[in-house]
């Protein structure tokens, strides 16, 4: 199977004319999608109002699929969850919202990460830890469309 990536294009900043930032996520093509309970994202957004190390903002302009791949689902909108633990390890998830399924993980970053490590339990536990122990992270960021 060809390598498939999602290229996320962020809106340009006014100070930097015509320069859009981009980030790529490796496709997580699973038979059974990993659903993220909506309360996880809502709790992280709430924490962003209380804690300096948790931030939420809107800045996704477009998400492109790079590679020979036809997605199984049409995504209503996208979210990104980026986080850095106190040891400096940075990770992230690209989340797509699908009717009747809710928010599902569709991509991982960094994309050289072992995809065998990306299991539903690992992902759900990482979200739970971010919510229950946000001080175990230098930064937690939710970027929405």
C-alpha positions as CSV (number, residue, x, y, z in Angstrom):
1,X,0.0,0.0,0.0
2,X,1.3,3.5,-0.9
3,X,2.2,5.9,1.9
4,X,-0.7,8.2,2.5
5,X,-0.5,11.5,4.3
6,X,-2.8,14.3,5.3
7,X,-1.3,17.7,4.7
8,X,-2.9,20.3,7.0
9,X,-2.6,23.9,5.8
10,X,-2.9,26.6,8.4
11,X,-4.2,30.1,7.7
12,X,-1.5,32.7,7.0
13,X,-0.6,35.2,9.7
14,X,-1.1,38.8,8.8
15,X,2.5,39.7,9.6
16,X,3.8,37.1,7.1
17,X,2.0,37.8,3.8
18,X,1.1,34.8,1.6
19,X,2.9,32.3,3.8
20,X,0.8,29.4,5.0
21,X,2.3,27.0,7.5
22,X,1.8,23.2,6.9
23,X,2.0,20.1,8.9
24,X,1.7,16.4,7.7
25,X,0.1,13.5,9.4
26,X,0.6,9.8,8.5
27,X,-2.7,8.2,7.6
28,X,-4.0,5.8,10.3
29,X,-6.0,3.5,8.0
30,X,-7.7,1.2,10.5
31,X,-10.5,-1.2,9.8
32,X,-12.2,0.0,13.1
33,X,-11.8,3.7,13.5
34,X,-10.6,5.0,16.9
35,X,-13.4,7.3,18.2
36,X,-12.6,10.1,20.7
37,X,-15.5,10.9,23.0
38,X,-16.6,14.5,22.4
39,X,-16.3,15.3,26.1
40,X,-12.5,14.8,25.8
41,X,-12.2,17.7,23.3
42,X,-14.7,19.8,25.3
43,X,-12.7,19.3,28.6
44,X,-9.5,20.2,26.9
45,X,-11.1,23.4,25.6
46,X,-12.4,24.2,29.1
47,X,-8.9,23.6,30.5
48,X,-7.5,26.1,28.0
49,X,-9.4,28.8,29.8
50,X,-7.9,27.9,33.1
51,X,-4.3,26.7,32.4
52,X,-1.4,28.4,30.5
53,X,0.0,25.2,29.1
54,X,-3.3,24.2,27.4
55,X,-4.4,26.3,24.4
56,X,-7.2,26.2,21.9
57,X,-7.5,28.2,18.7
58,X,-9.0,28.0,15.2
59,X,-6.5,28.0,12.4
60,X,-7.0,25.1,10.0
61,X,-7.6,26.3,6.5
62,X,-7.6,23.1,4.5
63,X,-6.7,19.4,4.8
64,X,-5.4,17.6,1.7
65,X,-4.9,13.9,1.1
66,X,-1.5,13.1,-0.4
67,X,-1.2,9.7,-2.0
68,X,-3.3,7.1,-3.7
69,X,-6.2,6.8,-1.2
70,X,-9.9,7.2,-1.2
71,X,-11.2,7.9,2.3
72,X,-14.0,5.7,3.6
73,X,-15.7,8.7,5.3
74,X,-16.5,12.3,4.5
75,X,-15.2,14.5,7.2
76,X,-17.4,17.4,8.4
77,X,-14.5,19.2,10.0
78,X,-11.0,18.6,11.4
79,X,-9.2,19.0,14.7
80,X,-5.6,18.7,15.7
81,X,-4.4,17.6,19.1
82,X,-0.7,18.4,19.7
83,X,1.1,17.8,22.9
84,X,4.5,17.8,24.5
85,X,5.2,15.9,27.7
86,X,7.6,17.2,30.4
87,X,10.4,15.1,28.9
88,X,10.1,17.0,25.6
89,X,8.4,14.2,23.6
90,X,6.1,15.7,21.1
91,X,3.1,13.9,19.5
92,X,-0.1,14.7,17.7
93,X,-3.3,13.4,16.2
94,X,-5.4,14.6,13.3
95,X,-9.0,14.1,14.1
96,X,-11.9,14.1,11.6
97,X,-15.5,14.4,12.5
98,X,-17.9,11.9,10.7
99,X,-21.6,11.8,10.9
100,X,-22.9,9.0,13.3
101,X,-19.3,8.2,14.3
102,X,-18.2,11.5,15.9
103,X,-14.6,12.4,16.2
104,X,-12.2,9.8,14.9
105,X,-8.4,9.6,14.8
106,X,-7.3,9.7,11.1
107,X,-3.6,10.6,11.3
108,X,-0.6,10.7,13.6
109,X,2.4,12.9,14.0
110,X,5.3,12.5,13.9
111,X,4.7,10.2,11.0
112,X,7.9,8.2,11.5
113,X,6.3,7.0,14.7
114,X,5.7,3.2,15.0
115,X,2.1,2.7,14.0
116,X,2.0,-0.5,16.1
117,X,2.2,1.8,19.2
118,X,-1.0,3.6,18.1
119,X,-3.8,1.5,19.6
120,X,-7.2,2.6,20.8
121,X,-6.2,2.0,24.4
122,X,-3.0,4.1,24.0
123,X,-4.8,7.0,22.4
124,X,-7.8,7.0,24.8
125,X,-5.4,6.8,27.8
126,X,-3.3,9.7,26.5
127,X,-6.4,11.9,26.2
128,X,-7.5,10.8,29.7
129,X,-4.1,11.7,31.1
130,X,-4.1,15.1,29.4
131,X,-7.5,15.9,31.0
132,X,-6.7,14.4,34.4
133,X,-3.1,15.5,34.7
134,X,-2.5,18.4,32.4
135,X,0.6,19.5,34.4
136,X,2.4,16.4,33.1
137,X,2.6,18.3,29.8
138,X,4.6,21.3,28.8
139,X,2.0,22.1,26.1
140,X,-1.4,20.8,25.0
141,X,-2.9,22.3,21.9
142,X,-6.2,21.9,20.2
143,X,-6.4,23.5,16.8
144,X,-9.8,23.6,15.1
145,X,-11.1,24.5,11.7
